[in-house]
């Protein structure tokens, strides 16, 4: 959880003077139900292979509905381009990870804003030494996270994270989703990795990521 704590310190949520502004700016982001029995994230190869002890999970789905009128017109014509732009918008997180993890062993991964914007996010793409794309569709990108992708086996901290854009013509909106599932990979755990205050902070972090990503797809 060190990544979460450090990024929050650099955002409005980390400063008492900005808390009111933070909650106002992110007020349209909501958390919608996520069913472990039907969500593809829970049945993904990563969620089964890298959770050998079937440890409890922490999960959520942060959603924001954005009217078509606020989306860049060229992105509405191409679902894949829309998802790519959504993925490329995580500027706060990108800058933090670049300062901490960029080096000779990781220089061939995606790091710059230009690289994130031009990537197709095909399976196997590694982003900022923290995410590896494990599935790509026209509507979403799913990554394995929790630790450096250079660790190929089970990691102490594991997770899968989905960035999705669900176009709803009947409503005239795009529903953007940040879905995450986290668990302890190594050893046996008797409780989820996040609860109470830590889970609350994680959800505020989700809101920060959502705002940054939306800035890359809206007018």
Secondary structure in CASP SS format (residue, H / E / C, confidence):
PFRMAT SS
TARGET T0000
AUTHOR 0000-0000-0000
METHOD secondary structure of the structure
MODEL  1
X C 1.00
X H 1.00
X H 1.00
X H 1.00
X H 1.00
X H 1.00
X H 1.00
X H 1.00
X H 1.00
X C 1.00
X C 1.00
X H 1.00
X H 1.00
X H 1.00
X C 1.00
X H 1.00
X H 1.00
X H 1.00
X H 1.00
X H 1.00
X H 1.00
X H 1.00
X H 1.00
X H 1.00
X H 1.00
X C 1.00
X C 1.00
X C 1.00
X C 1.00
X E 1.00
X E 1.00
X C 1.00
X C 1.00
X C 1.00
X C 1.00
X C 1.00
X C 1.00
X C 1.00
X C 1.00
X H 1.00
X H 1.00
X H 1.00
X H 1.00
X C 1.00
X H 1.00
X H 1.00
X H 1.00
X H 1.00
X H 1.00
X C 1.00
X C 1.00
X C 1.00
X C 1.00
X C 1.00
X C 1.00
X C 1.00
X E 1.00
X E 1.00
X E 1.00
X E 1.00
X E 1.00
X E 1.00
X E 1.00
X E 1.00
X E 1.00
X E 1.00
X E 1.00
X H 1.00
X H 1.00
X H 1.00
X E 1.00
X C 1.00
X H 1.00
X H 1.00
X H 1.00
X H 1.00
X C 1.00
X C 1.00
X H 1.00
X H 1.00
X H 1.00
X H 1.00
X H 1.00
X H 1.00
X H 1.00
X H 1.00
X H 1.00
X C 1.00
X C 1.00
X C 1.00
X H 1.00
X H 1.00
X H 1.00
X H 1.00
X H 1.00
X H 1.00
X H 1.00
X H 1.00
X H 1.00
X H 1.00
X H 1.00
X C 1.00
X C 1.00
X C 1.00
X C 1.00
X C 1.00
X C 1.00
X C 1.00
X C 1.00
X E 1.00
X C 1.00
X C 1.00
X H 1.00
X H 1.00
X H 1.00
X H 1.00
X H 1.00
X H 1.00
X C 1.00
X C 1.00
X C 1.00
X C 1.00
X C 1.00
X C 1.00
X C 1.00
X E 1.00
X E 1.00
X C 1.00
X C 1.00
X C 1.00
X E 1.00
X E 1.00
X E 1.00
X E 1.00
X E 1.00
X E 1.00
X C 1.00
X C 1.00
X C 1.00
X E 1.00
X E 1.00
X E 1.00
X E 1.00
X E 1.00
X E 1.00
X C 1.00
X C 1.00
X C 1.00
X C 1.00
X C 1.00
X C 1.00
X C 1.00
X C 1.00
X C 1.00
X C 1.00
X C 1.00
X E 1.00
X E 1.00
X E 1.00
X E 1.00
X E 1.00
X E 1.00
X E 1.00
X E 1.00
X E 1.00
X E 1.00
X E 1.00
X E 1.00
X C 1.00
X C 1.00
X C 1.00
X C 1.00
X E 1.00
X E 1.00
X E 1.00
X E 1.00
X E 1.00
X E 1.00
X E 1.00
X E 1.00
X E 1.00
X E 1.00
X E 1.00
X E 1.00
X C 1.00
X C 1.00
X C 1.00
X C 1.00
X C 1.00
X C 1.00
X C 1.00
X C 1.00
X C 1.00
X C 1.00
X C 1.00
X H 1.00
X H 1.00
X H 1.00
X H 1.00
X H 1.00
X H 1.00
X H 1.00
X H 1.00
X H 1.00
X H 1.00
X H 1.00
X H 1.00
X H 1.00
X H 1.00
X H 1.00
X H 1.00
X H 1.00
X H 1.00
X H 1.00
X C 1.00
X C 1.00
X C 1.00
X E 1.00
X C 1.00
END
